[in-house]
Amino acid sequence: MAKLKIRPLDDRVVVEPAEAEERTAGGIVLPDTAKEKPQRGTVVAAGPGKLLDSGSRGELSVAVGDTVIFGKYGGTEIEIDGNEYKILHESDILAKVVS
């Protein structure tokens, strides 16, 4: 993957959503309008952490390369170089997928 030309601030992360499912479990092909919004993706950039009252930065719970699950309608969708990304606050991430 090419270097991402965006650096998130504070406790924000940039996530590349996984592709939406093309078929149902029964094998039915879904048109683009019926596909579910993906709720899983890979962290491709992370900010330095939230600035605390003490002046130090809080450490993020996720890192670049982690697979995460986020809220269906959370974050802001952006497009960079033809690729779709989401910018989320760390608190919008519901879980980290552990393999």
C-alpha positions as CSV (number, residue, x, y, z in Angstrom):
1,M,0.0,0.0,0.0
2,A,1.2,3.5,-0.8
3,K,1.9,5.9,2.0
4,L,-1.3,7.6,3.0
5,K,-1.2,11.4,2.5
6,I,-3.2,12.2,5.6
7,R,-2.2,12.4,9.3
8,P,-5.1,12.2,11.8
9,L,-5.1,14.5,14.9
10,D,-5.5,13.7,18.6
11,D,-7.5,10.4,19.1
12,R,-8.6,10.0,15.6
13,V,-7.8,7.0,13.3
14,V,-8.1,6.5,9.6
15,V,-9.7,3.1,8.7
16,E,-9.9,1.5,5.3
17,P,-13.3,-0.3,5.3
18,A,-13.4,-4.0,4.2
19,E,-15.3,-4.7,1.0
20,A,-19.1,-5.1,1.3
21,E,-20.3,-8.7,0.8
22,E,-21.2,-9.5,-2.8
23,R,-23.4,-12.5,-2.0
24,T,-25.6,-13.6,0.8
25,A,-24.9,-16.8,2.8
26,G,-27.4,-18.5,0.5
27,G,-25.5,-17.5,-2.6
28,I,-27.8,-14.6,-3.8
29,V,-25.8,-11.9,-5.6
30,L,-26.5,-8.5,-4.1
31,P,-26.8,-5.3,-6.1
32,D,-24.8,-2.2,-4.9
33,T,-27.9,-0.6,-3.4
34,A,-28.6,-3.6,-1.2
35,K,-25.1,-4.1,0.2
36,E,-24.6,-3.6,3.9
37,K,-22.2,-0.8,4.9
38,P,-19.0,-2.5,6.1
39,Q,-18.5,-2.3,9.9
40,R,-15.0,-3.8,9.8
41,G,-11.8,-2.4,8.5
42,T,-8.0,-1.9,8.9
43,V,-6.4,1.0,10.6
44,V,-4.1,2.7,8.1
45,A,-3.2,5.8,10.2
46,A,-3.5,6.9,13.8
47,G,-3.2,10.2,15.6
48,P,-0.8,10.8,18.5
49,G,-3.5,10.4,21.2
50,K,-5.9,12.7,23.0
51,L,-4.3,15.6,24.8
52,L,-4.9,15.2,28.5
53,D,-5.3,18.0,31.1
54,S,-1.8,17.2,32.4
55,G,-0.4,18.2,29.0
56,S,0.6,14.6,28.1
57,R,-1.0,12.4,25.4
58,G,-3.2,9.5,26.1
59,E,-2.1,6.3,24.4
60,L,-4.4,4.8,21.7
61,S,-5.7,1.3,22.1
62,V,-5.3,0.6,18.4
63,A,-2.3,0.8,16.0
64,V,-1.7,0.8,12.3
65,G,-2.5,-2.6,10.9
66,D,-5.1,-3.6,13.4
67,T,-8.5,-4.9,12.2
68,V,-11.3,-3.1,14.0
69,I,-15.1,-3.1,14.2
70,F,-16.8,0.3,14.2
71,G,-20.4,1.6,14.3
72,K,-22.3,1.4,11.1
73,Y,-22.9,5.1,10.7
74,G,-19.9,6.4,12.8
75,G,-17.1,8.6,11.5
76,T,-16.6,10.7,8.4
77,E,-16.2,9.1,5.0
78,I,-13.5,10.5,2.7
79,E,-11.9,9.6,-0.6
80,I,-8.2,9.9,-1.2
81,D,-6.6,8.8,-4.6
82,G,-9.8,6.9,-5.5
83,N,-9.8,4.9,-2.2
84,E,-12.6,5.1,0.4
85,Y,-11.6,5.7,4.1
86,K,-13.3,6.6,7.3
87,I,-11.9,9.0,9.9
88,L,-13.1,7.9,13.4
89,H,-12.6,9.0,17.0
90,E,-11.1,6.1,18.9
91,S,-14.3,6.0,20.9
92,D,-16.2,5.2,17.7
93,I,-14.3,1.9,17.5
94,L,-16.3,-0.8,19.2
95,A,-13.7,-3.6,19.2
96,K,-10.3,-4.8,17.9
97,V,-10.3,-8.1,16.1
98,V,-7.8,-10.5,17.7
99,S,-6.6,-13.4,15.7
